[in-house]
Amino acid sequence: MTTKHQEKQVITMPRNSIRVAIVGGGIGGLAAANALLHRGVDVQVYEQAPALGEVGAGVLITPNSLRLMHRIGIGDAVAAVGAGVGDGSRYYREDGSLVAPILTTDSSGWNGMFGVHRADLVDVLAEALPSESVHTGYRAVGFSQDADEAVVRFDNGAEVRADAVIAADGIHSVLRSCVAEPSAPIDSGSVAYRGLVPAERVPWWPTGISQLWMGEQRHFLVYPVRGGTLINYVGFVPSHEKAAESWTALGDIDALRKEFATWDPVIPRLLAEVETTNWWGLYDRDPLANWTQGRLTLLGDAAHPMLPHLGQGANQSIEDAVALAVFVGPATRESLPEALRCYENLRRQRTQQVQLGARANGRRYDSHFEDLSERDAEIAGSVRFRSWLYDYDAEAAALEALAAS
């Protein structure tokens, strides 16, 4: 892993293969690098931070992305740093009365769901790459292209020339404006308090499951990470002020406890063990009509930022990564723009459905219903949508589309 800060440095990636530059070293960018390398593509990752890493807390890895990570050789490593989430996972009303089971398998019954600390997932993805393929301290500030190549300019004076550029630089993507009209992220009106509790402090907490409680304008989610040694919690509450879209803003633990003080007694009991919490404003964007312009395409949150109410942000980024690699792997320098368009054409409709589905699920979880029995029926019936999510094979779909084209 290298950090370079040289005036007007020009980096031309090797000419003996397709050269792909990925802007953004988060989960999506690193997953794309792994998937492309798995298909023999020369790839380099450029991350703006001085070092790779993720703050925040947990992420649920679901069957639709875990099966793909197994195929590119990192599934076992993800499982090793995660915590299995399976039978016994439940949705509840705020008072603790049962609503429905939470689906944790695909339709075959394969239990491919793990709670993973985001930092652990980034470590796994980064460690699977050659150290010389990841460069930190590179913040993109400009982009240009012609018929033959694309050029990314960075604030350290470097220019990177490549045959294709993948913008995986998040909801505030700098390169997104080179593809789509500028627009502001959409504030959901909610914030999420996030944090971790050592499992040894709550030995009474059930292991190996996810639990979600739903109430008026609020919901509370818990699942294990890091081999079950940590309990990840997220409390979603209304925002009474404009909240930053940040993982690191320090939250008021007393305010969080007050929000859920009258809920199922296990929640206040868990929050009594919380020492610090962070809060995070929830934003997404409307689906884009176009992700690709010539030799530049978007991936993950740069293309389709979504609310967390389906647990699919990271999982859809991983689907993007593997599908992209299927199209780019056999491409030539001349055919790369068409390969990027094929990738977008495959992915755009599915991710739009997931974006809009996450919004709808947030309304269910926050009980925007006059009759809660209607809400509970929708939650119980959501197993069909979850099955559609988890059964999907992004690699197989891409290979089928590639063969058809």
C-alpha positions, 0 to 999 in steps of 0.5 A: 500500500503506497501513499504518494504526494508528488507535484504533477506526477503522471502515472500511466498504468502498464500497457500489457493489459486493460488498465482500470483505476478505481477511485475510492478504497471503501467496501465497494472499491476494494470489492471491485478490485478483488473481482477484477483481479480475479478475472486477470484485470490490471487494477489500481485503487486510489483512496483519499484518506491517509490510510484504509479503514472504516469507522462506524460499526456493523454491516450485515453480509447477506447470501446474495453477496457472500456467495460472490465473495466465496467465488473470488476467494474471500468468503471464508475470510469474511466468515472468519471475522464475522458472526453468524446470524441465523435461526431465531432472528425476529421482528418485534413490536416495540413492547416485545410482542412477536411479529415475524421471523427474519429471513436469514437464508436463501430459498435453498436454505443456505445460511449465508448471513454474517454480522461483520464489523466494517473495519474487519471487512475492509481489512479482509478486502485489502489484505487480499490485494497486492499491497502495491495496488492500493494507494492512499492520500489520493483525493480526486479533483478532476476527470477527463477522457478521449477516445483512447483513455481516461485521466483522473487528477488528484489533489496531490498533483498526480494524474492517473491514466487508465483505460477505464475509471470506476468511481466508487467514492461514495454518496458524495462522489466527486466523479459522479458529476461527470456522469449525472447532473449535480443534485443534493442527497435527500435527507430522510428525516431520521438519524441512526445511533450506532455502537458496540457492546462487548458481549461479556457485559451482556451474557444474557443476550441471545447469540447468533441472531438478529432482532429488530423492534418497531415503533412509532417513528423509531426502530431498534436493530441488534446483531452480533459481529466479530465472532459474537464478541461484540453486539452491534446496535442501531437505534433509528429516531426522528431527526429534529435538526439537520444531521451530518451524513457522518459515521463519527459524530458523537451522540448523546447516550442519555438522549438515546436511552430516553428515546427507547426508555418505554420499549421492551425492557431488554432494550433499556437493559442493553443501553445501560451497558453502552458507554459511548455512541455515534450518530449518523444522518440518513441520506439517499438519492433518487435513482439515476437514469445513467451511470456511465459516460464513455470510459467512466462508470459509477459503482456502489453508493456513488451510483445508488446510495440507499437507506440502510433499512434493507441492509443492502448498501454494502451487499449491492456494492459487492454485486456491482463489483462482481458483475462489473468484472464479468463484463470488463474481464474479456473486454479490449481497450476499444470495447471497454466503453461498451462493457461498462454500458452493459454493466450499467444496463444489468445493474441499474434496474435491480439497484433502483428496486432495492433503493426504493425498497429500502425507503418503503421498509423504513416506513414499515419499521417506523410504523407509518400505518394507522393500523399496525396489523397492516404493517405487521402483515407487510413485514411477515409478507416481506419474506418474498422480497427478501428471497428475491434479494438473497436468491439473486446471483449477480455473476450468473446474471452478468454471464448470461447478459454477456453471452446474449450480447 
